[in-house]
Amino acid sequence: MRDIARNNPCPVALQPAEPLWKRVPTRDHDGHPLSDFMMLVPGLGAKTRPEFAHTVESLHRVLEQYRHAVVFADLNPRLNVLWVTIRPIPGMCLELATAIKLAVPEALLVAQRVGDP
């Protein structure tokens, strides 16, 4: 995940970002396809530094708990988006998205709508 300030107390690395499509892994080391999902975090970029740091720390804790499944994560505060790439473990997308939602209640899973309107 990216951080927006050098002196931010969050345990997150600062890196200038290439486009997401260039950075997101699509296959694991053995060539198996990976899964991914996106969550919106409304108002993320407008949070104060302490609020932002708290949100990042909350996300980091959840992602650490699921490090066996998480391959890549990117937090974009300008777009209010969290992108997560995981190993294709049955049910993991919903389990991890639920854990993120519990830690960051404003986070919303972006998904296709299934069925009639």
C-alpha positions in Angstrom: 0.0 0.0 0.0 1.2 3.5 -0.7 1.6 6.2 1.9 1.0 9.9 1.1 3.5 11.5 3.4 7.1 10.8 4.3 6.6 11.3 8.1 3.4 9.3 8.3 3.6 7.0 11.3 2.0 4.2 9.3 4.1 1.1 8.6 3.7 1.6 4.8 6.4 2.1 2.2 6.5 5.2 0.0 6.7 4.4 -3.7 5.9 6.4 -6.8 3.2 4.4 -8.5 3.2 3.0 -12.0 -0.2 2.4 -13.4 -2.0 -0.4 -11.5 -2.2 -2.6 -14.6 1.6 -2.7 -14.8 2.0 -3.6 -11.1 -0.8 -6.0 -10.3 0.4 -9.7 -10.5 -2.0 -11.9 -12.5 -0.2 -15.2 -11.8 1.6 -16.8 -8.9 5.2 -18.2 -9.1 3.8 -21.5 -10.4 1.8 -19.8 -13.2 -1.6 -20.3 -11.5 -4.0 -17.3 -12.0 -4.7 -15.0 -9.1 -7.9 -13.4 -8.0 -8.6 -9.8 -7.1 -11.2 -7.4 -5.9 -11.6 -3.7 -5.3 -13.1 -1.8 -2.4 -14.1 1.9 -2.3 -13.3 3.7 0.8 -15.5 6.9 0.5 -13.8 10.0 1.8 -10.4 8.4 2.2 -8.5 11.2 0.5 -10.3 13.8 2.5 -9.4 12.4 6.0 -7.2 14.2 8.3 -3.7 12.8 8.8 -4.6 11.0 12.0 -7.8 9.6 10.5 -5.9 8.5 7.4 -3.2 6.9 9.5 -5.8 5.0 11.6 -7.5 3.7 8.4 -4.2 2.6 6.9 -3.2 0.9 10.2 -6.6 -0.9 10.3 -6.2 -2.1 6.7 -2.6 -3.2 7.4 -3.7 -5.3 10.4 -6.3 -7.1 8.3 -4.0 -7.7 5.4 -1.3 -9.0 7.7 -3.9 -11.5 9.2 -4.5 -12.8 5.7 -0.9 -12.7 4.5 -1.2 -16.4 3.5 -3.7 -15.3 0.9 -2.8 -11.7 0.0 -0.3 -11.3 -2.8 -0.6 -7.6 -3.5 -2.5 -4.6 -2.1 -2.7 -1.0 -3.3 -4.4 1.9 -1.6 -5.1 4.9 -3.7 -6.3 7.8 -1.6 -7.0 10.1 -4.6 -9.4 7.6 -6.0 -10.6 6.3 -2.6 -9.8 2.7 -3.8 -8.2 -0.4 -2.2 -7.2 -3.1 -4.7 -6.3 -6.5 -3.3 -4.9 -9.5 -5.2 -5.1 -12.9 -3.6 -4.4 -16.5 -4.1 -7.5 -18.3 -5.5 -8.7 -19.8 -2.3 -12.5 -20.6 -2.4 -14.5 -18.0 -0.5 -11.4 -15.9 0.3 -12.6 -12.7 -1.6 -15.7 -12.5 0.5 -14.0 -13.5 3.7 -11.2 -10.9 3.3 -13.6 -8.2 2.1 -15.8 -8.8 5.1 -12.8 -8.6 7.4 -11.8 -5.3 5.8 -15.4 -4.0 6.2 -15.4 -4.9 9.9 -12.1 -3.0 10.4 -13.0 0.0 8.1 -16.9 0.2 8.2 -17.1 2.8 5.4 -15.3 0.4 2.9 -17.6 -0.9 0.2 -16.9 -4.0 -2.0 -17.2 -3.2 -5.7 -19.0 -6.1 -7.5 -21.1 -6.8 -10.5 -24.8 -6.9 -9.9 -26.3 -10.3 -10.4 -29.9 -10.8 -11.2 -32.8 -8.4 -12.1 -32.6 -4.8 -11.0 
